[in-house]
């Protein structure tokens, strides 16, 4: 049975970076801004309002990047209801044209593309299967057309096959060349047999640097609490490294991450360029929702973010793995089929971010090749994560088998499973453990005093009497009243527990994250002396490395992994079965010290297993 675990949710701070926009596929997903707003407002109200304002600004900003143009169509008639101010010149070669509002979109293009577009628009759903190539009637300019369904209209992004601003970059790659290079890179990834995600990250960063020609490629892995680590990097000579830096969850908030899961590729060609306004006749009864547009201009916060990082162009790709999916079945599915999996099964593992100090355009064929390579990388990451899980499961089965034998031989003394070898500490990664059985307490390694253990158990039973197993990486965040005292004296902040019955509780303890007692943060973080001096929502003012002991780490341990909690649940079932075999009946009334500690409601209070 999969356990439910607590996790602290980082509040939104001073920065919200630009969310991901659309990838290169035509999409049939309907973008509903209300969903994003609901998500944003589910957080702390003071900061949630900022995020909802930000999402509404995406919808109402009406700005796109200038290398392409955009049309918004009435869904029923396919007539233009809004357009970017550069669309007239791009699509009609006549900037003085009085306007194209009310024009049927297909009338602007030559055959056979016009018929293909009409067929796509007439389908029950905008199809994700075909990219439409179009040529204008007046100038024969060639465009890629990307269709997006929204709740109010149909958007079409038009990207010139050879943008006027980037003719050299567009002609550098043939249609086939990027895929040939990507296939070679993916073969190199697949040839690795080291069982190391870090090595995979190093390889994909270097391959993407060579494939794209950007100055810097970073692999940013997300933690469960939302923070990001740069775990791999490849750069051109002479650039200051960002490898090993940590970034708070507020750099890429939850709403932005959701957009990355929906649309995998985001390109900003020139953060210094003047953006193009969307023009409407004023009669449109709704705002044009640009969330899905690949041309959407970056938010002003993200522009400042790029400026502070001294970068002008970026290409960002989402690393998405399938969550709670059978790994054998997943590895057999063709990559193109992965894009059609149910959204509920997708998890954003991290981002691969390409930066360039000067304006840079990644042609459509190159973006396709990059996405192919990143999807292959995601498959391999998923396999490595599952291999790690299976290795742990095999170790867990061996430990459980050994402990079961010990329990049957020495059932009258539960201490035998904590003092022997293997013992309950062999089950999960921890710094200490304890067993409370009736009036007796057994402790091992880093563990609180007997009195403190009884206080923890009373707190658990007061809040989680009906729970089987539970865990937290922060007793302080979970609401244990004496968490800071416990941390100060015993250096303990993480707890996992298995409640066999009210008189039989097994505990595992973790110290604060001593693996990285100091953290290198990119720019100022949340402290009186380090906090950026910004008004309202804005990015950090510096990305110079800051090395300091993070206060948060003093109240947090490493998080408990799902497969560790499954092992603890299995041990609990073994203990209950052993008690049943020996005829020991569970007593409903606890025989623990009768005092009860008052405190805030625990963040674990909903973690009740059936």
Secondary structure, 3 states (H helix, E strand, C coil): CCCCCCCCCCCCCCCCCCCCCCCCCCEEEEECHHHHHHHHHCCCHHHHHHHHHHHHHHHHCCEECCCEEEEEECCCCCEEEEEECCHHHHHHCCCCCCCCCCCEHHHHECCCHHHHHHHHHHCCCCCCCCCEEEEECCCCCEEEEEEEEECCCEEEEEEECCCHHHHHHHHHCCCCHHHHHHHHHHHHHHCCCCCCHHHHHHHHHHHHHHHHCCCEEEEEEECCCCCEEEEEEEECCCCCCCCCCEECHHHHCHHHHHHHHHCCEEEECCCCCCCEEEEECCCCCCCCCCCCCCCECCCHHHHHHHHHCCCCEEEEEEEEEECCCCHHHHHHCCHHHHCCCCHHHEEEEEEEEEEECCCCCCCHHHHHHHHHHHHHHHHHHHHHHHHHHHHHHHHHHHHHHHHHHHHHHCCCCCCHHHHCCCCHHHCCCCCEEEEEECCEEEEEECCCCHHHHHHHHHHHHHHHCCCCEEEECCHHHHCCCCHHHHHHHHCCCEEEEEEEECCEEEEEEECCCHHHCCEEEECCCCCCCCCCCCCCCCCCCCCCEEEECCHHHHHCCCCCCHHHHHHHHHHHHHHHHHHHHCCCCCCCCCCCCCCCCCCCCCCCCCCCCC
